[in-house]
Amino acid sequence: MSDTPSPPIEIRSPERKVEVSWFSALCGDDYEYLGVPNGYLRSSYDHCGDIVRMADRLGYQNILLPSSFVVGQEPIPFASAMAAQTENINQLIAVRMGEIHPPMLARHLSTIDHIAKGRMTVNIISSDLPGERIESEARYAKAREVIEILKQCWTQDSISFQGEHYNLEIASTDAAKPYQQNGGPLLYFGGISPGAKALCAEHCDVFLMWPETEERLASTMSEMSDLAAGYDRKIDFGLRIHMIVRETEEEARAAADKLISKLDAEKGEEIKNRAQDNKSAGVLRQDELRAQSDDDYIEDHIWSGVGRARSGCGSAIVGNPDQVYAKIQRYIDMGIRAFIFSGYPHLDECELFAKHVLPRLDTTKLNIAQGRLPAETPETPLTFATRK
């Protein structure tokens, strides 16, 4: 019997193995100095591809491909290209619900799933589509229908679906069958509004959180664990946070100060407001924590300065390798099993974290741990099933 204490909440993966992901800056989010655009760090196919290929080579298990209507790369076609250029890494593809007709979305993702031989996960996004503003309740209702259709495409032989937004009769789902089994690709989801929490508790596999204090994170996790139990389910938890790790704490804190040393406050707000999620509950809660701090540190080694010029994830773990490792272990003790890290510039920080901390962590891919990615080629219409 192990002496390792169990997490204080019910989670799907009690073992202390974690999935460590990096982030590819598909949406204009790469800087040497935050808020000062560099031509060589633009979100081109070549630059974003370099980040993915480096993370693959350095041993990360997954990489987030974000989605936003800004200059950069659209995640689905980009992921298709990267699937053929990587060997080990999964890709966490951000998909905005309602942009693509759900059966065709299922087919798009299943195509990538086959190209990558199962090295794919999906980040469900339910924010407004570009140019529209609708009530959150309606957005989550539509997202719920899309997810239900995706799951039916991936797990059923046919579809008869009647909803408020979609009414579908599809005799065969062979065109959308994925490579992964036992439910298809894992669904990751983030959001702290009541509708977001309910949607994730009912349908998704990994609840992603943005950085807050440990106390607030623990409270959210406890609530989400209870909500999932209400659907007779367990979910896992993930943390999306930036990283600044250096050989000494002094060097790390100096790197954080340097990152915002040329930031103009108005330019920072303008960059934040480009994103569709800039007024979301999660962003506002992070802004509140930063406003309560005198030096942008909302907790030991958690620096919120990034949020001065970035929507979404607004804080970083800052410290030397031992301090960063210890902080990650505290999160693991809480029950967090997936981490999505990033840093500025993304290539440089990706290499630094892989050098100083990544080899010390006991890692896994959640889609392997949860039986979605088969060890042998599965029988699908695109592998060796009888051709109809």
C-alpha positions in Angstrom: 0.0 0.0 0.0 1.3 3.4 -1.0 2.1 6.0 1.7 1.2 8.8 -0.8 -1.9 10.6 0.4 -4.9 10.6 -1.8 -6.2 13.9 -3.3 -8.7 15.6 -1.0 -11.4 15.4 -3.7 -12.7 12.7 -6.1 -10.9 12.8 -9.4 -10.6 10.4 -12.3 -6.8 9.9 -12.1 -5.8 9.5 -8.4 -2.3 8.3 -9.4 0.3 11.1 -9.1 1.3 11.0 -12.8 0.7 14.3 -14.6 0.4 15.5 -18.2 2.7 18.4 -18.9 1.7 20.5 -21.9 3.3 23.5 -23.6 1.5 26.3 -25.6 2.0 27.3 -29.2 1.3 31.0 -29.7 -1.2 30.8 -32.6 -3.0 34.0 -31.6 -0.3 36.6 -31.6 0.8 35.9 -28.1 4.6 35.8 -28.2 6.8 38.6 -26.9 10.3 39.4 -25.7 8.8 42.4 -23.8 5.1 42.0 -23.1 3.1 44.4 -25.2 5.9 45.3 -27.6 5.3 43.4 -30.9 8.3 41.8 -32.6 8.2 40.9 -36.3 10.2 37.7 -35.7 7.8 36.5 -33.0 4.6 36.8 -35.1 2.2 33.9 -35.2 3.3 32.6 -38.5 3.1 28.9 -39.6 6.9 28.6 -39.3 7.2 30.2 -35.8 4.2 28.4 -34.3 5.4 25.1 -35.9 8.9 25.6 -34.4 7.2 25.8 -30.9 5.3 22.5 -31.5 8.3 20.7 -32.9 10.5 21.8 -30.0 8.0 20.7 -27.4 7.7 17.4 -29.1 11.5 17.0 -29.1 11.9 18.0 -25.5 9.4 15.5 -24.2 6.2 17.4 -23.4 3.1 15.2 -23.5 0.7 17.7 -25.1 0.5 21.2 -26.6 -2.4 23.7 -26.5 -3.4 25.2 -29.8 -5.6 28.2 -28.9 -8.3 29.8 -30.9 -9.1 33.5 -31.4 -10.1 35.8 -34.3 -6.8 37.6 -34.5 -3.8 37.4 -36.9 -2.3 34.0 -36.6 -3.0 30.3 -37.2 -6.4 28.6 -37.2 -6.0 25.6 -34.9 -7.7 22.8 -36.9 -5.8 23.2 -40.1 -2.6 24.0 -38.2 -3.0 20.8 -36.1 -3.5 18.7 -39.2 -0.1 20.0 -40.6 1.7 19.4 -37.3 0.3 15.9 -36.9 2.4 14.8 -39.8 5.6 16.6 -38.4 5.6 15.3 -34.8 6.3 11.9 -33.3 5.2 11.8 -29.7 3.3 14.9 -28.6 -0.5 15.2 -28.4 -2.2 18.4 -29.6 -4.9 20.0 -27.6 -7.0 21.7 -30.3 -9.2 24.6 -29.2 -12.5 24.4 -31.0 -15.2 27.1 -30.7 -18.6 25.5 -30.5 -20.9 26.4 -33.4 -18.3 27.5 -35.9 -18.6 24.2 -37.9 -21.6 22.0 -38.4 -21.3 19.4 -35.7 -21.1 16.2 -37.8 -18.5 17.9 -40.0 -16.6 19.1 -36.9 -16.6 15.5 -35.7 -15.2 14.4 -39.1 -12.6 17.2 -39.1 -11.3 16.1 -35.7 -11.4 12.4 -36.6 -9.4 13.0 -39.7 -6.7 14.7 -37.6 -7.0 11.9 -35.0 -6.2 9.3 -37.7 -3.3 11.4 -39.2 -1.8 11.6 -35.7 -2.7 8.0 -34.8 -4.6 9.2 -31.7 -2.2 12.0 -30.5 -5.1 14.5 -30.2 -7.2 16.0 -27.5 -9.9 18.7 -27.8 -10.3 22.0 -25.9 -14.0 22.9 -25.9 -14.6 26.7 -26.3 -18.0 28.2 -25.8 -17.4 31.9 -26.1 -19.1 34.2 -28.7 -18.2 33.7 -32.3 -16.5 36.7 -33.9 -18.9 39.6 -34.4 -21.8 38.2 -32.3 -22.9 38.7 -28.7 -25.4 36.3 -27.3 -26.4 35.4 -23.7 -24.2 32.9 -21.9 -27.1 30.6 -21.3 -27.8 30.3 -25.0 -24.2 29.8 -25.8 -23.8 26.9 -23.3 -27.0 25.3 -24.5 -25.7 25.3 -28.1 -22.3 24.1 -26.9 -24.0 21.2 -25.0 -25.8 20.1 -28.2 -22.5 20.2 -30.2 -20.7 18.1 -27.6 -23.6 15.6 -27.5 -23.5 15.3 -31.3 -19.7 14.9 -31.3 -20.0 12.1 -28.8 -22.7 10.4 -30.8 -20.7 10.6 -34.0 -17.7 9.0 -32.3 -19.5 6.3 -30.4 -22.8 5.4 -32.1 -23.5 3.8 -35.5 -26.2 6.4 -36.4 -27.7 9.7 -35.1 -31.2 10.8 -34.4 -30.8 14.1 -32.6 -33.5 16.7 -31.8 -32.5 19.8 -30.0 -33.1 23.5 -29.9 -30.3 24.3 -32.3 -29.8 21.1 -34.2 -32.1 18.5 -35.6 -30.2 15.7 -37.3 -31.0 12.3 -38.8 -27.8 10.5 -39.9 -28.0 6.9 -41.0 -24.3 6.1 -40.6 -21.5 7.8 -38.6 -18.7 5.9 -40.3 -17.4 9.1 -41.9 -16.7 10.6 -38.4 -15.3 7.6 -36.5 -12.1 8.5 -34.6 -8.9 6.6 -34.2 -9.2 6.8 -30.4 -11.5 4.4 -28.6 -13.7 4.1 -25.5 -15.4 7.4 -26.1 -13.0 9.1 -28.6 -10.8 12.1 -27.9 -10.7 13.6 -24.4 -12.6 16.9 -23.9 -10.9 19.7 -21.9 -12.9 22.6 -20.8 -12.5 25.8 -18.8 -14.9 28.4 -17.4 -16.1 29.4 -14.0 -19.6 30.8 -14.7 -22.4 28.5 -13.5 -23.3 27.4 -17.1 -19.7 26.6 -17.8 -19.3 24.5 -14.7 -22.5 22.5 -15.3 -21.5 21.8 -18.9 -18.1 20.5 -17.9 -19.4 18.4 -15.0 -21.9 16.7 -17.3 -19.9 16.2 -20.5 -16.1 16.9 -20.3 -13.1 15.0 -19.0 -10.6 17.7 -17.8 -11.6 20.9 -16.1 -9.0 23.6 -16.9 -8.4 26.5 -14.5 -6.6 29.8 -14.8 -4.2 30.7 -12.0 -5.6 32.0 -8.7 -4.6 31.4 -5.1 -4.5 27.8 -3.9 -7.5 28.4 -1.7 -9.6 29.6 -4.6 -8.5 26.8 -6.8 -9.2 24.2 -4.2 -12.7 25.7 -3.7 -13.4 25.5 -7.4 -12.1 21.9 -7.6 -14.3 20.8 -4.7 -17.4 22.3 -6.3 -16.7 20.8 -9.7 -16.0 17.4 -8.1 -19.4 17.5 -6.4 -21.1 18.7 -9.6 -19.6 15.8 -11.6 -20.7 13.3 -8.9 -24.2 14.6 -9.5 -24.0 13.1 -13.0 -22.4 9.9 -11.6 -19.1 11.0 -13.1 -15.5 11.9 -12.1 -13.4 14.4 -13.9 -9.7 15.5 -13.8 -8.4 18.9 -13.2 -5.8 21.0 -15.2 -4.0 24.3 -14.6 -3.1 26.7 -17.3 -0.3 29.0 -16.1 2.8 30.7 -17.4 6.3 29.8 -16.3 9.5 31.8 -15.5 12.2 29.5 -14.2 15.8 30.5 -13.7 18.8 29.0 -11.8 18.1 31.5 -8.9 15.0 33.1 -7.6 16.6 36.5 -8.1 17.2 35.8 -11.8 13.6 34.6 -12.1 12.1 37.7 -10.5 14.4 39.9 -12.6 13.1 38.1 -15.8 9.5 38.8 -14.7 10.3 42.5 -14.1 12.1 42.7 -17.5 9.1 41.2 -19.3 6.8 44.1 -18.4 9.6 46.8 -18.3 8.5 48.3 -21.6 4.8 47.8 -21.2 2.5 50.8 -21.9 -0.7 50.4 -19.8 -3.0 51.6 -22.6 -1.3 49.2 -25.0 -1.7 46.4 -22.5 -5.5 47.0 -22.2 -5.8 47.2 -26.0 -4.1 43.8 -26.4 -6.3 42.3 -23.7 -9.5 43.6 -25.3 -8.7 41.8 -28.6 -9.8 38.5 -27.1 -13.4 37.4 -27.0 -12.9 36.3 -23.4 -11.6 39.6 -22.1 -14.6 40.2 -19.8 -15.2 36.6 -18.8 -15.7 35.7 -15.1 -12.2 34.0 -15.0 -10.4 37.1 -16.3 -12.2 39.4 -14.0 -11.4 37.2 -11.0 -7.7 37.3 -11.9 -7.8 41.1 -12.3 -9.4 41.3 -8.9 -6.5 39.3 -7.3 -3.9 41.4 -9.0 -5.6 44.6 -7.8 -5.4 43.4 -4.2 -1.6 42.9 -4.5 1.1 45.5 -4.0 3.7 43.9 -6.2 1.6 41.7 -8.6 2.4 38.5 -6.5 -0.9 37.1 -5.5 0.7 34.2 -3.6 4.2 32.9 -3.0 5.9 32.5 -6.5 2.7 33.4 -8.4 3.2 36.6 -10.3 0.2 38.2 -12.0 2.0 40.8 -14.1 1.2 38.9 -17.4 -2.4 39.8 -16.9 -1.6 43.4 -17.5 -1.4 42.8 -21.2 -3.1 39.4 -21.7 -6.6 38.1 -21.5 -7.1 34.5 -20.3 -4.3 33.1 -18.3 -2.7 36.0 -16.5 -0.1 34.7 -14.0 3.2 32.8 -13.9 5.1 30.6 -11.5 8.3 32.4 -10.8 11.3 30.9 -9.1 14.3 28.7 -9.2 14.0 25.0 -10.2 13.4 23.7 -6.7 10.8 26.4 -6.0 8.9 25.8 -9.2 9.0 22.0 -8.7 7.7 22.4 -5.1 4.9 24.6 -6.2 3.9 22.1 -8.9 3.9 19.3 -6.3 1.5 21.4 -4.1 -0.8 21.5 -7.1 -0.5 17.7 -7.6 -1.3 17.2 -3.9 -4.5 19.2 -4.5 -5.5 16.8 -7.3 -4.3 18.6 -10.4 -3.2 16.2 -13.1 -2.7 18.3 -16.2 -0.6 21.4 -16.6 -0.4 23.7 -19.6 2.6 25.9 -19.3 3.9 28.8 -21.5 6.4 31.6 -21.2 8.0 34.5 -23.1 9.5 34.1 -25.6 7.8 30.7 -25.9 10.7 28.9 -27.5 13.2 30.1 -24.9 11.0 29.3 -21.9 10.0 25.9 -23.3 13.6 25.0 -23.4 14.4 26.3 -19.9 11.5 24.5 -18.2 12.5 21.3 -20.0 16.0 21.7 -18.8 15.3 22.6 -15.1 12.0 20.9 -14.1 10.3 18.6 -16.6 12.7 15.6 -16.1 11.9 15.6 -12.4 8.1 15.1 -13.0 6.4 11.7 -13.2 4.5 12.2 -16.5 1.8 10.5 -18.6 -0.6 11.3 -21.4 -4.1 11.4 -20.0 -5.6 9.8 -23.1 -3.3 6.8 -22.5 -4.0 6.6 -18.8 -7.7 6.7 -19.5 -7.8 4.1 -22.2 -8.6 6.3 -25.1 -5.4 5.8 -27.1 -5.0 2.1 -28.0 -1.6 0.4 -28.0 -2.3 -1.3 -31.3 -4.0 0.1 -34.4 -7.8 0.0 -33.8 -10.4 -1.2 -36.2 -12.0 1.8 -37.8 -13.4 2.6 -41.3 -10.0 4.2 -42.1 -7.8 1.5 -40.7 -8.7 -2.2 -41.4 -12.5 -2.4 -40.9 -14.3 -4.0 -43.8 -14.8 -1.4 -46.5 -18.5 -0.9 -47.2 
